[in-house]
Amino acid sequence: MWRLLRESFPEARFRFQVPLRMFTADFASHRARLVIEIDGGQHSAERDMQRTRLIEAEGYRVIRFWNHEVLGNPEGVWTTVRAALLERHPLPDPPPSRGREK
């Protein structure tokens, strides 16, 4: 996951093991205000929901993947991360032509 984030999304400047509030996020981009959590069997939906709410209260979007998704479907993970980054920071519209014809 670390390699995927660093190589595919360098402009987001993801960091690993990032302290946020009283938690440590697996991966976070302060620039894109995006947190990515990789969950294994030890996670509980109730605790994760509370954690997500607190991190989102800081202005971040949280997306979660199961370990097996990251290992078995890296293309799907890439697509989801890309969509989250584009949703948060859409590509700018082209500048106006200022009335000039081409």
DOKOL-839593 format. One record per residue: x, y, z of N, C-alpha, C, O in turn. Coordinates in steps of 0.05 Angstrom, whole numbers, plus 5000, padded with zeros to 4 digits. Example, Ala and Ser with C-alpha at 12.3 -4.5 7.8 and 13.67 -1.06 7.14 Angstrom:
2
    nc1    nc2    nc3   cac1   cac2   cac3    cc1    cc2    cc3    oc1    oc2    oc3
   5264   4886   5156   5246   4910   5156   5264   4934   5156   5285   4934   5169
   5257   4955   5142   5273   4979   5143   5258   5001   5157   5268   5023   5161
//
This chain:
102
    nc1    nc2    nc3   cac1   cac2   cac3    cc1    cc2    cc3    oc1    oc2    oc3
   5017   4976   5000   5000   5000   5000   5017   5025   5000   5012   5044   4986
   5038   5025   5016   5056   5048   5018   5068   5054   4990   5068   5078   4982
   5077   5034   4976   5089   5038   4950   5067   5049   4930   5073   5067   4915
   5044   5038   4931   5022   5046   4913   5016   5076   4918   5014   5091   4898
   5014   5085   4943   5008   5113   4948   5031   5131   4940   5026   5152   4928
   5055   5124   4947   5078   5141   4940   5083   5144   4910   5088   5165   4900
   5080   5121   4896   5086   5121   4867   5063   5132   4850   5067   5145   4830
   5039   5125   4858   5015   5133   4842   5004   5160   4848   4992   5173   4831
   5009   5170   4873   4997   5195   4881   5017   5213   4896   5012   5221   4918
   5040   5219   4883   5060   5234   4897   5051   5262   4904   5061   5273   4924
   5033   5274   4889   5024   5301   4895   5008   5303   4921   5006   5324   4933
   4997   5280   4929   4981   5280   4954   5000   5279   4979   4991   5287   5001
   5024   5270   4975   5044   5269   4997   5034   5253   5021   5033   5263   5044
   5027   5228   5016   5017   5211   5037   5040   5206   5057   5063   5203   5049
   5033   5203   5082   5051   5196   5104   5041   5171   5116   5017   5165   5115
   5059   5156   5129   5053   5130   5142   5053   5134   5172   5070   5148   5183
   5033   5121   5185   5031   5122   5215   5030   5151   5225   5048   5160   5237
   5008   5164   5218   5005   5192   5224   4987   5196   5249   4965   5187   5249
   4997   5210   5269   4981   5216   5293   4959   5236   5286   4964   5258   5275
   4934   5229   5292   4911   5247   5289   4893   5243   5314   4884   5222   5320
   4890   5265   5328   4876   5264   5353   4889   5243   5371   4914   5245   5375
   4874   5225   5382   4887   5204   5399   4892   5178   5384   4896   5157   5397
   4891   5179   5358   4895   5156   5341   4920   5158   5324   4932   5179   5322
   4928   5136   5312   4949   5136   5292   4937   5124   5267   4929   5101   5266
   4935   5141   5247   4923   5133   5221   4944   5117   5206   4968   5124   5207
   4936   5097   5191   4955   5081   5176   4968   5099   5155   4993   5099   5153
   4953   5113   5139   4963   5131   5119   4947   5157   5119   4922   5155   5122
   4959   5179   5115   4944   5204   5114   4958   5224   5095   4983   5225   5093
   4942   5239   5081   4951   5261   5065   4939   5286   5077   4915   5291   5075
   4956   5303   5089   4946   5328   5100   4937   5346   5077   4917   5361   5079
   4952   5345   5056   4946   5362   5032   4918   5356   5021   4903   5374   5015
   4911   5330   5018   4886   5322   5007   4864   5318   5029   4841   5313   5022
   4872   5320   5054   4854   5315   5077   4841   5288   5074   4817   5285   5077
   4858   5268   5069   4848   5240   5065   4864   5221   5082   4888   5222   5083
   4849   5204   5097   4861   5183   5114   4853   5156   5102   4830   5152   5094
   4872   5139   5100   4867   5111   5091   4874   5092   5113   4897   5092   5124
   4855   5076   5120   4859   5056   5141   4858   5028   5129   4841   5022   5112
   4876   5011   5137   4877   4983   5128   4869   4966   5152   4883   4966   5172
   4847   4952   5149   4836   4938   5172   4840   4908   5170   4838   4896   5148
   4847   4896   5192   4850   4867   5194   4828   4856   5212   4809   4871   5218
   4830   4832   5220   4809   4819   5236   4805   4830   5263   4785   4825   5276
   4825   4846   5273   4823   4856   5300   4805   4881   5302   4799   4891   5324
   4796   4891   5280   4779   4915   5280   4750   4909   5287   4740   4888   5280
   4738   4928   5300   4709   4925   5307   4694   4948   5293   4704   4971   5294
   4671   4943   5282   4656   4963   5268   4649   4986   5286   4650   5010   5278
   4642   4981   5311   4634   5002   5330   4658   5021   5336   4655   5045   5335
   4681   5009   5342   4704   5026   5349   4713   5041   5324   4721   5064   5325
   4713   5028   5301   4721   5041   5276   4703   5064   5269   4712   5085   5259
   4677   5061   5274   4658   5082   5268   4664   5107   5285   4663   5130   5275
   4669   5102   5310   4675   5124   5329   4701   5138   5320   4703   5163   5320
   4721   5122   5314   4747   5133   5305   4744   5149   5280   4755   5171   5278
   4728   5139   5261   4723   5153   5236   4710   5180   5241   4718   5200   5229
   4690   5180   5258   4676   5205   5264   4694   5226   5276   4693   5249   5268
   4712   5218   5294   4730   5237   5306   4751   5247   5286   4758   5271   5286
   4761   5230   5269   4780   5239   5248   4766   5257   5228   4777   5277   5219
   4741   5250   5220   4726   5267   5202   4720   5294   5214   4718   5314   5199
   4717   5296   5240   4712   5321   5254   4736   5340   5251   4733   5364   5254
   4759   5329   5245   4783   5345   5240   4786   5354   5211   4805   5367   5203
   4766   5347   5194   4765   5355   5167   4776   5335   5146   4781   5343   5123
   4781   5311   5155   4791   5290   5137   4769   5272   5127   4748   5269   5141
   4773   5261   5104   4755   5239   5095   4770   5213   5101   4794   5212   5097
   4756   5193   5110   4768   5167   5117   4757   5146   5098   4733   5143   5095
   4776   5131   5086   4768   5108   5071   4782   5084   5082   4805   5085   5091
   4768   5061   5082   4779   5037   5095   4779   5014   5074   4762   5012   5057
   4800   4998   5077   4803   4974   5061   4810   4951   5080   4823   4955   5101
   4801   4927   5073   4809   4903   5088   4836   4895   5077   4843   4901   5054
   4852   4882   5094   4879   4872   5086   4877   4857   5060   4893   4860   5042
   4857   4839   5058   4855   4822   5034   4849   4838   5009   4856   4829   4987
   4836   4861   5011   4830   4878   4988   4856   4890   4978   4861   4890   4953
   4873   4899   4996   4898   4912   4988   4916   4891   4974   4929   4897   4954
   4917   4867   4985   4934   4846   4973   4922   4834   4948   4937   4828   4929
   4896   4830   4947   4884   4815   4925   4872   4832   4903   4867   4822   4881
   4868   4858   4908   4856   4875   4888   4869   4903   4888   4855   4923   4893
   4895   4904   4883   4908   4931   4884   4897   4950   4863   4897   4975   4868
   4887   4941   4840   4876   4959   4821   4850   4972   4831   4845   4995   4826
   4834   4956   4845   4809   4967   4857   4815   4987   4878   4801   5007   4881
   4835   4981   4894   4844   5000   4916   4853   5026   4903   4846   5048   4911
   4870   5023   4882   4880   5047   4868   4857   5064   4857   4858   5088   4860
   4838   5051   4845   4815   5065   4833   4799   5080   4855   4791   5103   4851
   4795   5068   4878   4781   5080   4900   4796   5104   4911   4784   5125   4916
   4822   5101   4915   4838   5123   4925   4838   5146   4905   4835   5170   4912
   4842   5140   4879   4842   5161   4859   4815   5176   4858   4815   5201   4857
   4793   5161   4860   4767   5174   4860   4764   5193   4885   4753   5215   4882
   4773   5184   4908   4772   5200   4932   4789   5225   4929   4780   5247   4937
   4812   5223   4917   4829   5247   4913   4816   5266   4893   4817   5290   4897
   4805   5256   4871   4792   5273   4851   4767   5286   4862   4761   5309   4855
   4753   5272   4879   4728   5283   4891   4735   5306   4909   4721   5326   4909
   4756   5304   4924   4764   5324   4943   4777   5348   4928   4773   5371   4936
   4793   5342   4908   4807   5363   4892   4803   5358   4863   4821   5347   4850
   4780   5366   4852   4775   5360   4823   4795   5375   4806   4806   5396   4814
   4799   5365   4782   4817   5378   4763   4805   5405   4756   4781   5407   4752
   4822   5425   4754   4811   5452   4747   4800   5453   4719   4809   5438   4701
   4781   5471   4714   4771   5476   4687   4793   5490   4671   4809   5504   4683
   4793   5487   4645   4813   5501   4629   4808   5531   4631   4785   5540   4635
   4829   5547   4629   4825   5576   4631   4808   5586   4608   4808   5574   4586
   4793   5607   4612   4776   5618   4591   4793   5628   4567   4816   5635   4571
   4782   5628   4544   4797   5635   4520   4799   5665   4517   4813   5675   4499
   4785   5681   4533   4785   5710   4532   4776   5721   4505   4785   5741   4495
   4757   5706   4494   4744   5715   4469   4760   5710   4444   4751   5717   4422
   4784   5698   4447   4800   5694   4423   4790   5668   4409   4784   5648   4422
   4789   5669   4383   4782   5646   4367   4807   5631   4359   4828   5644   4356
   4805   5605   4356   4828   5590   4347   4826   5584   4318   4844   5571   4307
//
